Amino acid sequence: MKPPLPDPAQHVVRRGPLLAIILTSYLMIVLDISIVITALPKIRESLGFTVTGLSWVQNAYTLTFGGLLLLGARAGDILGRRAMFIAGLALFTLASMVIGLAASPAWLVGARAVQGVGAAILAPSTLALLSTNFAEGPERTRALGFYGATAGISASVGLVLGGILADLVSWRVGFFLNLPIGLALIWAARKYIVETPRSSGELDLVGAVCSTLGMGALVYGLVHAASAGWGDVWTVGPLVVGIAALALFVFNESRARQPILPLHLFASRERTGALAGRLLFLGGMVGFWFYTTQFLQEVLGMRPLQAGLAFLPTTVVNFAVALAVPRLSQRFGNARLLAVGLLVSVIGMVWLGQVTADTVYLTGVALPMLLVGAGQGAALSPLTIAGVAGVAAEDAGAASGLVNVAHQLGGSLGLAVLVVVFAAAGPGNTDTHTRVDLAHRIATAMSAGAVLLGLALAVVLFCIVRRSPPIPLPVKPA
């Protein structure tokens, strides 16, 4: 007697909760990057951050997040992705509560760093679970489309939500909200996610320490240069340490028995281009998020709630385009859609780079926001798909970690570079500026962001679009 065939309806039900858990957890991770953006002026005012020091509210999170992602991905392969998913959720949720209680800049930055560690454990498991539970082809493309859309949409929603909470309640509430959500996700993960097979091996702790130390030192040196200059010992020293640590990281990965970053993943020019393009794309886009909110509140005089709502041109268009990406990619191809999205983003950022103290919101900010939102919505999903295309099952964790590394470290390095540009754009102390001076500095930083986006477009055109086969035209019946 033959065993009964599995019920297709039950198959869908199992994958439905799995996808919902993965997307919700990833939404929470990305949301906590963006929810502080519109609250930055309030955070600076309540805790006493300097203008350049304020960047550490973002960088403390993204640096530990990006620096430890590869270790988190490898740990998932060895210890089980479900176990690491739950452990990351628990640490992330606990750190969120501590951030909400922060009473000083050091307290907040330290807790944000711990939260980044939790995200580094959690994030690789989300994409690896998705890649291994959905077959390569239309099924995985659709799931990855939702995954990429979640990144763009949650970043935009966080901007609006952060402004509303900072204005009407407190910026702390956004972090306290993670407590019930995190606990619910832990319960759901224990119920619906099946543990993946564990592989034998060892953790590459030397690689993890070198990568985190290298990126952290580089970003610290760049941010310090913005206030103390390039000749200061605390600028030169960290930059030298950062470069040396990253060189040691590459050397270690080439010789380690089980590296956290298998260098053969860079053998694919398309994948390498997707990773480099993502790093540059996030490096340019971080200027939009970080400086637009300051322009809206400190130059145009908006309240946090008004600033959050002022991002609606970006969030609405981003949401609409992100939802349409699976359909658009089937019609035009991922590579062409990606190139168009990047081009639209460049145009929007160049436009924002023209702002002055007399800029009118509707024509000088809202209209270019439409382009930035459309570009981000169109670009993120194709970048994700290209970053994991053709990866073997045993490398799924490392490849998904690389995608997230490029995402987080691109934002960290980009913000550090733009902080330097912001500081160099005008004379005097960045903490004491007029509206005219601040608007000029912000416009210069936006223009520098547009340059990074342009470089991302060039990389994509060379590494991805050139290698994509042409879309065959439909043959008309005779």
C-alpha positions as CSV (number, residue, x, y, z in Angstrom):
1,M,0.0,0.0,0.0
2,K,1.4,3.4,-1.0
3,P,1.8,6.1,1.6
4,P,-0.6,9.0,1.3
5,L,0.6,12.0,-0.7
6,P,1.2,15.1,1.4
7,D,-1.7,17.5,1.4
8,P,-0.9,20.6,-0.8
9,A,-3.0,22.8,1.5
10,Q,-1.0,21.8,4.5
11,H,2.2,22.5,2.5
12,V,1.0,26.1,1.8
13,V,-0.1,26.6,5.5
14,R,3.4,25.6,6.7
15,R,5.2,28.0,4.3
16,G,2.7,30.8,5.0
17,P,3.5,31.1,8.7
18,L,7.2,30.6,7.9
19,L,7.3,33.4,5.4
20,A,5.2,35.7,7.8
21,I,7.7,35.0,10.7
22,I,10.7,35.7,8.5
23,L,9.3,38.9,7.0
24,T,8.1,40.2,10.4
25,S,11.5,39.6,12.0
26,Y,13.3,41.2,9.2
27,L,10.9,44.2,9.3
28,M,11.7,44.7,13.0
29,I,15.4,44.6,12.2
30,V,15.3,47.2,9.4
31,L,12.6,49.3,11.3
32,D,15.0,49.9,14.2
33,I,17.5,51.3,11.7
34,S,15.1,53.9,10.4
35,I,12.8,54.5,13.3
36,V,15.4,56.7,15.0
37,I,15.9,58.9,11.9
38,T,13.0,61.3,12.3
39,A,13.7,61.2,16.1
40,L,17.4,62.2,15.8
41,P,16.9,65.9,16.7
42,K,14.8,64.8,19.8
43,I,17.5,62.2,20.8
44,R,20.2,64.8,20.4
45,E,18.3,67.3,22.5
46,S,17.3,64.9,25.3
47,L,20.7,63.1,25.7
48,G,23.2,65.8,24.6
49,F,24.8,64.4,21.5
50,T,27.0,66.5,19.3
51,V,26.1,66.9,15.6
52,T,28.9,64.5,14.4
53,G,28.5,62.3,17.5
54,L,24.8,61.8,16.6
55,S,25.9,59.5,13.7
56,W,26.9,56.8,16.3
57,V,23.2,56.3,17.1
58,Q,23.1,54.6,13.6
59,N,26.7,53.4,13.3
60,A,26.9,51.6,16.6
61,Y,24.0,49.4,15.4
62,T,25.0,48.9,11.8
63,L,28.7,48.3,12.6
64,T,28.1,45.4,15.0
65,F,25.3,44.2,12.8
66,G,27.4,44.2,9.7
67,G,30.7,43.2,11.3
68,L,29.3,40.1,13.0
69,L,26.9,39.0,10.3
70,L,29.3,36.5,8.7
71,L,29.9,34.9,12.1
72,G,26.2,34.8,12.7
73,A,25.6,33.1,9.3
74,R,28.3,30.5,10.0
75,A,26.9,29.9,13.5
76,G,23.5,29.2,11.9
77,D,25.1,26.5,9.7
78,I,26.8,24.8,12.7
79,L,24.3,25.3,15.5
80,G,21.1,25.3,13.6
81,R,19.3,28.2,11.9
82,R,16.2,27.9,14.0
83,A,18.2,28.0,17.3
84,M,20.2,31.1,16.1
85,F,17.0,32.8,14.9
86,I,15.5,32.5,18.4
87,A,18.7,33.5,20.2
88,G,19.1,36.6,17.9
89,L,15.5,37.5,18.6
90,A,15.9,37.3,22.3
91,L,19.1,39.4,22.4
92,F,17.6,42.0,20.0
93,T,14.4,42.3,22.1
94,L,16.3,42.7,25.4
95,A,18.6,45.3,23.9
96,S,15.6,47.3,22.6
97,M,14.2,47.5,26.1
98,V,17.6,48.8,27.4
99,I,17.7,51.4,24.7
100,G,14.3,52.7,25.7
101,L,15.7,53.3,29.2
102,A,18.9,55.1,28.0
103,A,19.9,58.1,30.2
104,S,23.1,59.1,28.4
105,P,24.7,59.0,25.0
106,A,27.2,56.3,26.1
107,W,24.3,54.2,27.4
108,L,22.3,54.5,24.2
109,V,25.3,53.8,21.9
110,G,26.3,50.8,23.9
111,A,22.8,49.3,23.9
112,R,22.5,50.0,20.2
113,A,25.8,48.0,19.7
114,V,24.4,45.1,21.6
115,Q,21.2,45.3,19.6
116,G,23.3,45.1,16.4
117,V,24.9,41.9,17.7
118,G,21.3,40.4,18.1
119,A,20.5,41.5,14.6
120,A,23.7,39.9,13.3
121,I,22.6,36.6,14.8
122,L,19.1,36.9,13.5
123,A,19.3,38.4,10.0
124,P,21.4,35.7,8.3
125,S,19.0,33.0,9.6
126,T,16.0,34.8,8.0
127,L,17.4,34.8,4.5
128,A,19.0,31.4,4.8
129,L,15.7,29.9,6.1
130,L,13.9,31.5,3.2
131,S,16.5,30.3,0.6
132,T,16.5,26.7,1.9
133,N,12.7,26.4,2.2
134,F,11.7,27.9,-1.1
135,A,12.9,26.2,-4.3
136,E,15.1,28.2,-6.7
137,G,13.0,29.6,-9.5
138,P,9.7,31.5,-9.5
139,E,8.8,30.3,-6.0
140,R,12.1,31.7,-4.4
141,T,12.1,34.8,-6.6
142,R,8.6,35.6,-5.3
143,A,9.6,35.1,-1.7
144,L,12.9,37.1,-2.2
145,G,10.8,39.8,-3.8
146,F,8.7,40.1,-0.6
147,Y,11.9,40.0,1.4
148,G,13.5,42.8,-0.5
149,A,10.2,44.8,-0.5
150,T,10.1,44.4,3.3
151,A,13.5,46.0,3.6
152,G,12.5,49.1,1.6
153,I,9.0,49.4,3.0
154,S,10.0,49.0,6.7
155,A,12.8,51.6,6.3
156,S,10.2,54.0,5.0
157,V,7.5,53.2,7.6
158,G,10.1,53.6,10.3
159,L,10.7,57.2,9.3
160,V,7.0,58.1,9.6
161,L,6.4,56.1,12.8
162,G,9.5,57.5,14.4
163,G,8.4,61.0,13.8
164,I,4.9,60.4,15.1
165,L,6.1,58.7,18.3
166,A,8.8,61.3,18.9
167,D,6.3,64.2,18.5
168,L,3.2,62.8,20.3
169,V,4.7,60.4,22.9
170,S,8.5,59.8,23.1
171,W,11.2,58.4,20.8
172,R,11.7,55.7,23.4
173,V,8.3,54.1,22.7
174,G,9.5,52.8,19.3
175,F,12.1,50.5,21.1
176,F,9.7,49.4,23.8
177,L,7.3,48.2,21.0
178,N,9.9,45.5,20.1
179,L,9.3,43.7,23.4
180,P,5.8,42.3,22.7
181,I,6.6,41.7,19.0
182,G,9.9,39.9,19.8
183,L,8.2,37.7,22.4
184,A,5.4,36.8,19.9
185,L,8.0,35.9,17.2
186,I,9.9,33.7,19.6
187,W,6.7,31.8,20.3
188,A,5.8,31.5,16.6
189,A,9.3,30.4,15.7
190,R,9.3,27.6,18.2
191,K,5.9,26.4,16.9
192,Y,6.3,26.8,13.1
193,I,10.0,26.7,12.2
194,V,11.6,23.3,11.8
195,E,15.3,23.1,12.8
196,T,17.7,22.8,9.9
197,P,20.4,20.1,9.7
198,R,23.5,21.0,11.6
199,S,26.9,20.8,9.9
200,S,30.1,19.9,11.8
201,G,32.8,22.6,11.9
202,E,34.2,25.5,13.9
203,L,33.5,29.2,14.2
204,D,36.0,31.5,12.6
205,L,36.4,33.8,15.6
206,V,39.6,35.4,14.2
207,G,37.8,36.4,11.0
208,A,34.9,37.8,13.0
209,V,37.1,39.9,15.3
210,C,39.2,41.2,12.4
211,S,36.2,42.2,10.2
212,T,34.4,43.9,13.1
213,L,37.5,45.7,14.4
214,G,38.5,46.7,10.9
215,M,35.2,48.3,9.9
216,G,34.7,49.8,13.3
217,A,38.1,51.5,13.3
218,L,37.6,52.8,9.8
219,V,34.3,54.4,10.6
220,Y,35.6,55.8,13.8
221,G,38.6,57.4,12.1
222,L,36.4,58.9,9.4
223,V,33.8,60.3,11.9
224,H,36.6,61.7,14.1
225,A,38.2,63.4,11.1
226,A,35.1,65.4,10.6
227,S,35.6,67.2,14.0
228,A,39.4,66.9,14.6
229,G,40.9,66.9,11.1
230,W,42.9,64.3,9.2
231,G,46.2,65.0,11.0
232,D,44.9,64.1,14.5
233,V,46.3,61.0,16.0
234,W,42.8,59.6,16.8
235,T,42.0,59.9,13.1
236,V,45.2,58.4,11.7
237,G,45.6,55.7,14.2
238,P,42.1,54.1,13.8
239,L,42.4,54.4,10.0
240,V,45.7,52.5,10.0
241,V,44.3,49.9,12.4
242,G,41.2,49.5,10.3
243,I,43.1,48.9,7.1
244,A,45.5,46.5,8.8
245,A,42.7,44.5,10.4
246,L,40.8,44.2,7.1
247,A,44.0,43.0,5.4
248,L,44.5,40.4,8.1
249,F,40.8,39.4,7.7
250,V,41.3,38.6,4.0
251,F,44.6,36.8,4.7
252,N,42.9,34.7,7.4
253,E,39.9,33.9,5.2
254,S,42.2,32.6,2.5
255,R,43.8,30.1,4.9
256,A,41.1,29.3,7.5
257,R,39.7,25.7,7.3
258,Q,36.2,27.0,7.6
259,P,36.1,30.7,6.9
260,I,33.1,32.8,7.7
261,L,33.6,34.4,4.3
262,P,34.3,31.8,1.6
263,L,36.3,33.8,-1.0
264,H,35.0,31.6,-3.8
265,L,31.7,33.4,-3.5
266,F,33.3,36.3,-5.3
267,A,34.1,34.1,-8.3
268,S,30.8,35.2,-9.8
269,R,31.1,38.7,-11.3
270,E,27.3,39.1,-11.1
271,R,27.2,38.3,-7.4
272,T,30.3,40.5,-6.7
273,G,28.7,43.4,-8.7
274,A,25.4,43.0,-6.7
275,L,27.3,43.1,-3.4
276,A,29.4,46.1,-4.4
277,G,26.4,47.8,-5.9
278,R,24.4,47.3,-2.7
279,L,27.2,48.7,-0.6
280,L,27.4,51.8,-2.7
281,F,23.6,52.1,-3.0
282,L,23.2,52.0,0.8
283,G,26.1,54.4,1.2
284,G,24.4,57.0,-0.9
285,M,20.9,56.4,0.4
286,V,21.9,56.8,4.0
287,G,22.5,60.5,3.3
288,F,18.9,60.9,2.2
289,W,17.5,59.4,5.4
290,F,20.0,61.0,7.8
291,Y,20.1,64.5,6.4
292,T,16.6,65.0,5.0
293,T,15.0,64.7,8.4
294,Q,17.4,67.3,9.8
295,F,16.7,69.6,6.8
296,L,12.9,69.2,7.4
297,Q,13.1,69.9,11.1
298,E,16.1,72.3,11.6
299,V,15.9,74.3,8.3
300,L,12.2,74.2,7.4
301,G,11.1,74.2,11.0
302,M,8.9,71.1,11.0
303,R,7.9,69.2,14.1
304,P,8.9,65.4,14.2
305,L,5.3,64.4,13.4
306,Q,5.3,66.8,10.4
307,A,8.7,65.5,9.3
308,G,7.5,61.9,9.5
309,L,4.5,62.7,7.4
310,A,6.6,64.7,5.0
311,F,8.3,61.4,4.0
312,L,5.1,60.1,2.6
313,P,6.0,60.8,-1.0
314,T,8.9,58.4,-0.5
315,T,7.1,55.8,1.6
316,V,4.0,55.5,-0.6
317,V,5.9,55.3,-3.9
318,N,8.4,52.9,-2.4
319,F,5.6,50.6,-1.2
320,A,3.8,50.7,-4.6
321,V,6.9,50.0,-6.7
322,A,8.2,47.3,-4.3
323,L,4.9,45.4,-4.6
324,A,5.1,45.7,-8.4
325,V,8.7,44.4,-8.6
326,P,7.9,40.7,-9.1
327,R,5.7,41.5,-12.0
328,L,8.1,44.1,-13.4
329,S,11.1,41.8,-13.1
330,Q,9.3,39.1,-15.1
331,R,8.5,41.5,-17.9
332,F,11.8,43.5,-18.1
333,G,14.3,41.3,-16.2
334,N,16.0,41.9,-12.8
335,A,19.1,43.5,-14.3
336,R,17.2,46.2,-16.4
337,L,14.8,46.9,-13.5
338,L,17.8,47.4,-11.2
339,A,19.6,49.8,-13.5
340,V,16.5,51.9,-14.0
341,G,15.9,52.0,-10.3
342,L,19.4,53.2,-9.6
343,L,19.2,55.8,-12.4
344,V,15.9,57.2,-10.9
345,S,17.6,57.3,-7.5
346,V,20.5,59.3,-8.8
347,I,18.2,61.9,-10.4
348,G,16.3,62.3,-7.2
349,M,19.4,62.7,-5.1
350,V,21.0,65.2,-7.5
351,W,17.7,67.2,-7.2
352,L,17.8,67.1,-3.4
353,G,21.4,68.3,-3.6
354,Q,20.1,71.7,-4.8
355,V,18.2,72.5,-1.5
356,T,18.8,75.9,0.2
357,A,17.4,77.6,3.3
358,D,14.7,79.1,1.0
359,T,13.6,75.8,-0.6
360,V,9.9,75.1,-0.8
361,Y,9.0,71.7,0.4
362,L,6.7,70.7,-2.4
363,T,9.0,71.4,-5.3
364,G,12.4,71.1,-3.7
365,V,11.8,68.1,-1.4
366,A,8.6,66.2,-2.1
367,L,9.1,65.8,-5.8
368,P,12.6,64.4,-5.7
369,M,11.4,62.2,-2.8
370,L,9.1,60.5,-5.3
371,L,12.1,59.6,-7.4
372,V,14.1,58.4,-4.5
373,G,11.3,56.2,-3.2
374,A,10.6,54.7,-6.7
375,G,14.3,54.1,-7.2
376,Q,14.7,52.3,-3.8
377,G,11.6,50.3,-4.3
378,A,12.8,49.1,-7.7
379,A,16.4,48.4,-6.8
380,L,16.5,46.5,-3.5
381,S,14.7,43.3,-4.6
382,P,16.8,42.8,-7.7
383,L,20.0,43.5,-5.7
384,T,19.0,40.8,-3.2
385,I,18.1,38.3,-6.0
386,A,21.5,38.9,-7.8
387,G,23.3,38.6,-4.5
388,V,22.2,35.0,-3.8
389,A,21.7,33.7,-7.4
390,G,23.2,30.3,-8.1
391,V,24.5,29.8,-4.6
392,A,24.8,26.2,-3.4
393,A,22.8,25.1,-0.4
394,E,25.9,24.7,1.8
395,D,26.8,28.3,1.1
396,A,23.3,29.7,1.6
397,G,24.2,31.1,5.1
398,A,27.4,32.7,4.0
399,A,25.9,34.2,0.9
400,S,22.9,35.6,2.8
401,G,25.3,37.0,5.4
402,L,27.2,38.8,2.6
403,V,24.0,40.4,1.3
404,N,23.3,41.8,4.8
405,V,26.9,42.8,5.4
406,A,26.9,44.9,2.2
407,H,23.6,46.4,3.3
408,Q,24.7,47.4,6.8
409,L,28.3,48.3,6.3
410,G,27.4,50.2,3.2
411,G,25.2,52.4,5.4
412,S,28.0,52.7,8.1
413,L,30.8,53.6,5.7
414,G,28.5,55.9,3.6
415,L,27.3,57.8,6.6
416,A,30.9,58.2,7.9
417,V,32.0,59.6,4.5
418,L,29.0,61.9,4.3
419,V,29.7,63.2,7.9
420,V,33.1,64.2,6.7
421,V,31.7,65.9,3.6
422,F,29.1,67.7,5.8
423,A,31.8,69.0,8.2
424,A,34.0,70.1,5.3
425,A,31.3,71.9,3.5
426,G,31.4,75.1,5.6
427,P,33.6,76.9,8.0
428,G,33.4,76.9,11.8
429,N,31.9,74.5,14.3
430,T,29.2,72.1,13.0
431,D,27.4,72.4,16.4
432,T,26.8,76.1,16.0
433,H,25.4,76.9,12.6
434,T,22.8,79.1,10.9
435,R,19.9,77.8,8.8
436,V,21.7,78.9,5.7
437,D,24.9,77.2,6.7
438,L,23.1,74.0,7.7
439,A,21.2,73.9,4.4
440,H,24.4,74.3,2.4
441,R,26.1,71.5,4.3
442,I,23.1,69.2,3.9
443,A,22.9,70.0,0.1
444,T,26.6,69.1,-0.2
445,A,26.2,65.8,1.6
446,M,23.2,65.0,-0.6
447,S,25.3,65.7,-3.7
448,A,28.0,63.4,-2.4
449,G,25.3,60.7,-1.8
450,A,24.3,61.1,-5.5
451,V,27.9,60.4,-6.5
452,L,27.8,57.1,-4.5
453,L,24.6,56.2,-6.2
454,G,26.1,57.0,-9.6
455,L,29.0,54.6,-8.8
456,A,26.5,51.9,-7.8
457,L,24.8,52.4,-11.2
458,A,28.2,52.1,-13.0
459,V,29.0,48.8,-11.2
460,V,25.6,47.3,-12.0
461,L,25.9,48.3,-15.6
462,F,29.3,46.7,-15.9
463,C,28.9,43.6,-13.8
464,I,25.2,42.7,-14.1
465,V,23.5,44.3,-17.0
466,R,26.3,43.4,-19.5
467,R,26.1,39.7,-18.4
468,S,22.3,39.4,-18.6
469,P,20.9,37.7,-21.7
470,P,18.5,39.7,-23.8
471,I,14.8,39.2,-23.2
472,P,13.5,37.2,-26.2
473,L,10.8,39.0,-28.1
474,P,7.5,37.1,-28.5
475,V,7.1,35.5,-31.9
476,K,3.9,36.4,-33.7
477,P,2.1,33.4,-35.3
478,A,2.3,33.4,-39.0
